[in-house]
Amino acid sequence: MVDRVLVPYDGSTPSNDALEYAFETFPEADVTAVHVIEVPESHVAFLEGPEIRPPVTEKAREHATEILEGAMELAAVRGRKLETDIVTGKPERRIVDYATRTDHETIVIGSHGRRGVSRILLGDVAADVVRRAPMPVVVVR
């Protein structure tokens, strides 16, 4: 039985689908939605580590809070309790770091379904999380 599930959440349809999947598939688990405020690669290179927090603007934090309010609304509709958190950095690294540090047993992440050149050029956070995570990762399409 899974007790703790992490859902990376950005307010997109795939992240909503992932959150709904987590609620449906893990009805007894504690679910956390985490939003990553992305920091440009040049800034992150010098600031790696779970305890280091790159500076972000108050506006970015307010925007992240608004996004997570959407997750809270989804949880309320489902009659579920939801924890939320905001982290900063490179998403695929911060998601795995957060899940590991907070003892989440499973990550449920939405896939944006990129294919071909778009996936190669832009990368795919879900694919990187799958490669990096020491715990099971469910990718919802």
TITOR-865354 format. One line per 4 residues: number of its first residue (from 1); their letters; for each residue x, y, z of N, C-alpha, C. Coordinates in pm, 1 decimal. Atoms other than C-alpha are relative to their C-alpha. Example, Ala and Ser with C-alpha at 12.3 -4.5 7.8 and 13.67 -1.06 7.14 Angstrom:
1	AS	89.0/-119.0/0.0/1230.0/-450.0/780.0/90.0/120.0/0.0 | -82.0/-119.0/-6.0/1367.0/-106.0/714.0/-77.0/109.0/73.0
//
This chain:
1	MVDR	83.7/-118.5/0.0/0.0/0.0/0.0/88.4/125.1/0.0 | -73.0/-125.9/9.0/125.3/347.4/-89.3/-62.6/100.0/96.3 | 49.6/-95.4/-98.9/97.1/602.2/191.4/19.8/145.4/-40.0 | -31.5/-139.0/34.8/252.9/915.1/34.2/26.4/11.3/-150.6
5	VLVP	-10.5/-19.0/144.8/211.5/1031.8/-327.9/30.6/147.1/-27.9 | -35.4/-135.5/42.4/374.2/1336.9/-486.7/-47.9/21.9/-142.5 | 45.8/-36.7/133.8/212.3/1508.6/-784.9/59.0/136.0/-36.0 | -48.2/-129.4/49.9/415.3/1778.5/-963.9/-117.2/69.5/-69.6
9	YDGS	120.5/-67.4/46.9/154.3/2042.5/-1048.7/32.3/136.9/-56.5 | -21.9/-130.0/64.0/164.8/2330.5/-1295.9/-129.0/62.8/-52.0 | 128.7/-54.3/42.2/-205.8/2387.4/-1356.0/-43.4/-42.1/-139.0 | 33.1/44.6/135.2/-199.5/2226.9/-1701.1/-98.4/-117.0/4.8
13	TPSN	89.9/115.1/8.8/-447.6/1964.7/-1818.7/71.3/-129.6/39.4 | -67.4/123.0/-43.4/-185.9/1686.9/-1784.6/24.4/-6.2/151.4 | -21.6/5.4/-145.1/-109.7/1788.4/-1424.4/-132.8/-17.8/74.2 | 132.4/26.1/-57.7/-483.9/1798.6/-1346.1/-34.8/-147.9/-12.1
17	DALE	25.4/142.6/21.5/-515.7/1450.5/-1496.6/81.6/-85.0/97.1 | -85.8/74.2/-92.8/-222.8/1330.5/-1284.1/-55.2/8.0/142.1 | 54.6/-15.9/-134.3/-378.5/1471.5/-967.4/-126.8/-83.9/16.7 | 121.4/81.7/-6.4/-713.8/1309.6/-1042.8/33.5/-148.3/3.6
21	YAFE	-43.9/139.4/0.3/-537.0/981.5/-1118.1/50.8/-39.5/139.0 | -53.8/28.5/-133.9/-354.6/999.0/-783.4/-113.9/-16.2/100.3 | 113.2/10.1/-92.3/-680.8/1059.6/-596.1/-76.4/-130.8/-21.1 | 78.1/119.5/32.9/-856.3/774.1/-776.3/76.3/-129.0/30.4
25	TFPE	-78.9/122.4/-11.7/-573.1/519.6/-769.6/50.7/-24.5/141.6 | -53.4/11.2/-136.0/-446.3/590.1/-417.9/-95.7/68.0/98.6 | 102.2/-67.3/-80.8/-763.8/665.6/-218.9/35.9/18.6/147.6 | -37.3/-10.1/-141.5/-600.7/614.1/121.5/129.9/77.6/21.5
29	ADVT	-131.4/-63.7/-11.6/-270.9/792.5/47.2/-11.4/149.3/30.0 | -16.1/-144.4/-14.7/-162.8/1138.0/158.4/59.6/50.4/-131.4 | -45.1/-53.0/129.0/-122.4/1338.6/-163.3/52.4/141.6/19.8 | -59.9/-132.7/-1.8/105.1/1639.8/-203.3/15.0/48.4/-143.0
33	AVHV	-23.5/-64.1/129.4/97.9/1873.5/-502.3/114.3/98.7/18.8 | -113.9/-91.2/-9.6/429.2/2051.2/-556.2/12.4/76.6/-131.6 | -22.4/-84.2/117.4/484.6/2341.6/-793.2/145.7/44.8/1.8 | -139.5/-42.2/10.8/836.9/2413.8/-915.9/6.0/132.1/-75.0
37	IEVP	-28.1/-126.2/67.9/924.1/2773.9/-992.2/133.5/-20.6/-69.2 | -120.9/29.6/75.5/1173.6/2720.3/-1268.6/96.5/117.8/2.6 | -106.8/-99.1/-2.2/1501.3/2907.2/-1232.9/89.8/-30.6/-119.6 | -84.0/25.1/117.2/1716.7/2953.2/-1546.1/122.4/-84.6/32.3
41	ESHV	-112.1/93.3/-15.8/1986.6/2689.7/-1591.7/126.3/69.4/48.3 | -123.1/-69.1/-38.8/2266.8/2946.2/-1554.3/1.2/33.4/148.7 | 7.6/-29.2/-142.9/2142.2/3033.3/-1204.0/4.2/-126.8/84.1 | 8.9/125.8/-73.8/2077.9/2673.3/-1099.4/135.5/-67.4/11.0
45	AFLE	-128.9/69.6/1.2/2425.9/2550.2/-1188.9/81.8/27.0/126.1 | -75.9/-35.4/-119.4/2572.1/2730.0/-889.1/-76.6/-26.0/129.4 | 84.9/8.8/-117.7/2284.2/2655.8/-653.9/-60.2/-138.3/21.3 | 53.2/134.0/-18.9/2238.9/2278.6/-653.4/6.0/-41.1/145.8
49	GPEI	6.6/50.0/-136.6/2144.6/2107.8/-331.9/-139.2/20.8/55.4 | 138.5/-7.5/-47.6/1819.4/2042.6/-145.5/-27.9/117.0/94.4 | 23.3/-106.5/-97.2/1867.9/2318.6/113.5/19.1/139.9/-57.2 | -27.6/-130.5/58.7/1968.5/2599.1/-122.4/-122.9/46.6/-77.1
53	RPPV	117.3/-54.5/67.1/1686.4/2822.0/-242.6/40.5/124.1/-79.0 | -32.1/-117.8/79.7/1757.1/3052.6/-535.0/-104.6/108.7/23.2 | 96.5/-107.4/-21.4/1595.4/3393.8/-501.0/-103.7/5.0/-112.3 | 106.0/-18.3/99.2/1260.6/3434.7/-674.8/-82.7/119.8/44.1
57	TEKA	78.5/-118.2/-31.9/1030.8/3731.3/-692.9/-127.2/-37.6/75.2 | 126.8/20.4/-70.8/725.4/3769.9/-477.3/-111.0/-28.4/-100.7 | 100.2/22.9/104.1/522.4/3780.9/-798.3/1.0/-145.6/-45.8 | -10.4/140.7/39.5/652.2/3435.2/-896.7/-62.1/-89.5/106.6
61	REHA	59.7/78.8/-110.3/554.3/3297.8/-554.6/-152.6/15.3/2.1 | 144.4/-22.1/4.7/208.4/3456.6/-582.0/-62.7/-80.0/-113.7 | 49.5/76.2/114.7/162.2/3300.3/-925.5/-2.9/-149.4/32.8 | -5.4/141.4/-38.8/269.6/2959.2/-790.9/-112.4/-33.4/97.5
65	TEIL	107.0/20.8/-97.1/23.9/2994.3/-502.7/-135.0/-6.1/-70.3 | 124.7/1.9/77.4/-256.3/3073.9/-749.7/-15.6/-131.3/-75.2 | 4.9/126.9/72.0/-168.9/2765.4/-953.5/-39.6/-111.8/95.6 | 30.7/104.8/-97.0/-179.0/2546.3/-643.1/-141.8/11.0/55.5
69	EGAM	140.0/-13.5/-39.5/-519.8/2690.6/-554.2/-89.4/-83.9/-91.9 | 73.8/86.7/92.5/-644.4/2508.3/-864.5/5.0/-145.6/44.2 | -13.9/137.2/-51.4/-511.6/2182.8/-718.9/-87.2/-18.5/124.0 | 81.8/7.1/-121.4/-683.9/2258.7/-388.4/-149.5/-9.2/-35.5
73	ELAA	139.4/6.4/44.7/-1013.3/2315.2/-572.7/-33.4/-139.7/-51.3 | 19.6/136.1/49.6/-975.1/1981.2/-749.5/-13.6/-97.8/116.3 | 6.0/86.5/-117.9/-911.7/1812.3/-413.9/-133.7/16.5/72.1 | 126.4/-26.9/-69.5/-1217.1/1979.4/-259.4/-116.6/-66.1/-72.6
77	VRGR	105.6/62.5/79.3/-1439.8/1859.0/-544.1/-1.0/-151.1/23.0 | -14.2/143.8/-23.2/-1308.8/1505.7/-482.5/-15.6/-38.1/147.1 | 12.1/28.1/-141.7/-1351.9/1539.2/-107.5/128.6/-52.0/61.2 | -130.6/47.4/-45.0/-979.5/1484.8/-56.2/79.2/112.3/64.4
81	KLET	-94.3/-91.7/-62.0/-722.8/1650.8/165.1/122.9/4.9/-90.8 | -117.7/-15.3/85.5/-421.1/1788.4/-23.1/99.6/92.8/66.1 | -108.9/-86.6/-43.9/-89.7/1922.6/95.7/58.2/65.3/-124.7 | -64.4/-66.3/113.3/85.3/2174.8/-128.9/133.1/58.5/45.0
85	DIVT	-128.9/-62.0/-29.2/436.0/2313.3/-152.1/53.3/63.3/-127.3 | -65.3/-69.5/110.8/645.0/2539.9/-371.7/149.8/-15.0/18.0 | -146.1/9.3/-1.8/1009.2/2475.7/-458.8/52.9/74.2/-122.2 | -60.4/-70.9/111.9/1251.4/2648.8/-693.2/115.9/-80.5/-55.4
89	GKPE	-113.8/65.8/61.9/1507.5/2521.9/-939.7/-36.0/-63.1/-132.0 | 21.6/74.9/123.3/1526.4/2286.6/-1232.3/-104.6/-108.0/29.6 | 112.2/85.7/-39.8/1194.8/2094.4/-1229.7/33.8/-148.1/19.2 | -22.6/144.0/-11.8/1315.4/1740.7/-1295.4/89.3/-35.8/119.1
93	RRIV	-85.6/23.9/-116.9/1581.6/1769.8/-1023.6/-74.8/26.6/130.1 | 69.4/-37.2/-123.1/1366.8/1945.1/-766.9/-112.7/-97.1/34.0 | 107.7/95.5/-24.5/1077.5/1700.9/-809.7/55.9/-125.4/67.1 | -59.8/121.2/-56.7/1300.0/1400.1/-740.9/60.6/28.7/137.3
97	DYAT	-57.3/-37.4/-130.2/1489.3/1577.9/-460.1/-109.9/11.4/105.8 | 110.4/-21.8/-94.2/1161.1/1677.6/-296.6/-62.4/-133.0/41.0 | 62.1/129.9/-29.6/1008.3/1330.1/-324.5/88.7/-83.5/91.5 | -93.9/78.0/-79.7/1320.0/1169.8/-178.3/10.5/56.5/141.6
101	RTDH	-18.4/-67.1/-128.6/1364.5/1423.1/101.7/-122.2/-11.6/90.6 | 123.4/0.8/-78.1/999.9/1404.5/211.4/-63.2/-139.1/7.8 | 43.2/140.9/-11.5/968.9/1023.4/191.9/-128.4/-32.5/-75.9 | 112.5/39.2/84.8/709.6/1011.3/-85.3/36.0/-133.2/-65.9
105	ETIV	-25.6/134.4/52.4/674.6/655.1/-209.6/-22.1/-11.5/-150.0 | 34.0/4.5/142.1/537.4/728.1/-556.3/-15.2/142.8/-51.1 | 22.6/-127.0/68.9/540.4/1018.2/-801.0/-99.7/-26.8/-111.5 | 95.9/8.0/110.7/241.3/1065.7/-1032.1/13.2/131.0/-76.0
109	IGSH	-29.3/-120.0/77.9/327.3/1308.0/-1311.6/-72.5/-5.4/-134.3 | 64.4/-9.3/130.3/141.0/1427.1/-1618.8/103.3/10.4/-110.6 | -87.0/-9.3/116.5/298.7/1387.9/-1959.1/-60.7/98.1/-98.0 | 50.2/-95.1/99.6/270.5/1667.8/-2208.5/-4.6/-61.2/-138.4
113	GRRG	13.5/72.6/125.1/296.9/1409.5/-2484.8/81.9/55.4/-114.5 | -84.6/-50.9/108.9/574.7/1579.3/-2678.8/61.2/-116.1/-75.1 | -59.1/104.1/82.7/711.0/1379.3/-2965.8/102.7/60.8/-93.6 | -93.5/-39.0/104.5/991.3/1394.0/-3217.6/93.7/111.2/39.7
117	VSRI	-95.6/-108.0/-17.7/1197.6/1709.1/-3251.6/-33.2/83.7/123.9 | 39.1/-79.2/-116.0/997.6/1896.7/-2987.1/51.9/-62.1/129.1 | -46.5/67.7/-121.7/1084.1/1635.7/-2723.6/151.4/8.1/11.5 | -146.5/-4.9/-1.8/1451.7/1634.5/-2821.6/48.5/139.9/35.8
121	LLGD	-45.0/-136.8/-23.6/1485.0/2013.7/-2823.0/-41.4/52.5/136.9 | 52.0/-56.6/-123.0/1270.0/2095.9/-2522.8/23.5/-89.0/121.7 | -12.0/93.2/-111.4/1336.2/1788.6/-2314.3/-137.1/-39.2/49.6 | 126.8/46.1/-52.2/1067.5/1612.3/-2121.5/18.3/-22.9/148.8
125	VAAD	-15.8/8.4/-144.8/1041.0/1665.0/-1746.4/-41.8/-138.1/49.1 | 47.3/130.7/-46.4/839.7/1345.9/-1700.3/103.2/-109.5/-28.2 | -100.4/101.8/33.6/1101.3/1135.5/-1881.6/123.2/12.7/88.9 | -114.9/-20.2/-88.0/1380.9/1290.8/-1675.7/-30.3/-45.0/142.5
129	VVRR	38.4/44.4/-134.0/1190.6/1227.7/-1352.3/2.2/-152.7/5.9 | -1.1/146.4/4.4/1141.4/863.3/-1453.6/143.0/-52.8/10.1 | -140.6/45.5/-1.5/1516.9/826.8/-1514.9/67.7/24.9/134.3 | -71.1/-40.0/-122.4/1623.6/1000.3/-1192.1/-58.8/-57.9/128.8
133	APMP	67.2/34.0/-126.1/1369.3/884.5/-934.1/33.4/-140.6/49.4 | -24.8/131.0/-58.4/1455.9/601.7/-696.4/-128.9/-72.7/39.6 | 129.4/59.6/-34.1/1083.8/539.1/-634.2/-82.7/-16.1/-127.4 | 83.8/14.5/119.6/807.5/431.4/-876.4/-55.7/134.0/-46.2
137	VVVV	57.3/-119.8/61.2/685.6/700.4/-1115.3/-110.0/-45.2/-96.0 | 111.4/26.4/90.6/347.2/685.5/-1286.2/-14.1/121.7/-89.3 | 17.4/-109.0/95.1/322.6/895.4/-1602.3/-141.7/-11.6/-57.9 | 138.9/-1.7/45.0/-36.3/990.3/-1684.9/-7.2/76.4/-131.2
141	R	16.4/-62.2/132.5/-118.2/1065.7/-2049.0/-144.8/34.2/-22.5
//
